[in-house]
Amino acid sequence: MKAIRRNEREIWSEGFAHGQALSEVAGVCLYPHGSVEADAWLDGWYQGALKTDGLSYRDGPVTEPDTNLVWRNESWH
């Protein structure tokens, strides 16, 4: 398993917090499209939005490369 760099975890957590807000402004990713940072932020946003909607969500970033990050089912709540 690939270890998550702290920076990616922080970016994911930032996205998660914005996803929980569920506002139009909160959904704007500031990282370049297609970058590792954007992928981490958007995955966090999606998981935060799921939590807010009362659906199953993951409470941390994926720890290994995956082409479909948002559907990875590790640590679901």
C-alpha positions as CSV (number, residue, x, y, z in Angstrom):
1,M,0.0,0.0,0.0
2,K,1.2,3.5,-0.8
3,A,1.5,5.8,2.2
4,I,-0.5,9.0,2.0
5,R,1.7,12.1,2.1
6,R,0.6,14.4,4.9
7,N,0.0,17.2,2.3
8,E,-2.5,15.0,0.4
9,R,-4.3,14.1,3.7
10,E,-4.6,17.8,4.6
11,I,-5.9,18.6,1.1
12,W,-8.4,15.7,1.4
13,S,-9.6,17.0,4.8
14,E,-10.0,20.5,3.4
15,G,-12.2,19.1,0.6
16,F,-14.2,17.0,3.1
17,A,-15.0,20.1,5.2
18,H,-16.1,21.9,2.0
19,G,-18.3,19.0,1.0
20,Q,-20.0,19.0,4.3
21,A,-20.9,22.7,3.7
22,L,-22.7,21.7,0.5
23,S,-22.7,25.3,-0.9
24,E,-21.9,26.3,-4.4
25,V,-18.9,28.2,-3.3
26,A,-17.7,25.4,-1.1
27,G,-17.6,23.1,-4.2
28,V,-14.9,25.1,-6.0
29,C,-11.6,23.3,-6.1
30,L,-8.6,25.6,-6.3
31,Y,-6.2,23.0,-7.5
32,P,-5.4,22.4,-11.2
33,H,-7.7,19.9,-12.9
34,G,-6.2,16.4,-13.1
35,S,-3.6,17.0,-10.5
36,V,-3.0,14.7,-7.5
37,E,-4.1,17.6,-5.3
38,A,-7.3,18.1,-7.2
39,D,-8.1,14.4,-7.0
40,A,-7.6,14.4,-3.3
41,W,-9.7,17.6,-2.7
42,L,-12.5,16.4,-4.9
43,D,-12.6,12.9,-3.3
44,G,-12.7,14.6,0.1
45,W,-15.5,16.9,-1.0
46,Y,-17.6,14.0,-2.3
47,Q,-17.1,12.1,0.9
48,G,-18.1,15.1,3.0
49,A,-21.2,15.6,0.9
50,L,-22.2,12.0,1.4
51,K,-21.8,12.4,5.2
52,T,-24.0,15.5,5.2
53,D,-26.7,13.7,3.2
54,G,-26.6,10.8,5.8
55,L,-25.2,8.3,3.4
56,S,-22.2,5.9,3.7
57,Y,-18.9,7.8,3.5
58,R,-15.2,7.2,3.9
59,D,-13.4,9.1,6.7
60,G,-10.0,9.3,5.0
61,P,-8.3,9.4,1.7
62,V,-7.5,6.2,-0.3
63,T,-4.1,4.9,0.7
64,E,-3.2,3.4,-2.7
65,P,-3.6,4.4,-6.3
66,D,-7.1,3.8,-7.6
67,T,-8.7,5.1,-10.8
68,N,-12.2,5.4,-9.1
69,L,-11.4,7.1,-5.8
70,V,-15.0,8.0,-4.8
71,W,-16.3,4.4,-4.9
72,R,-13.4,2.8,-3.0
73,N,-15.1,1.1,0.0
74,E,-12.5,1.2,2.8
75,S,-13.4,2.5,6.3
76,W,-17.1,3.2,5.4
77,H,-19.4,4.6,8.1
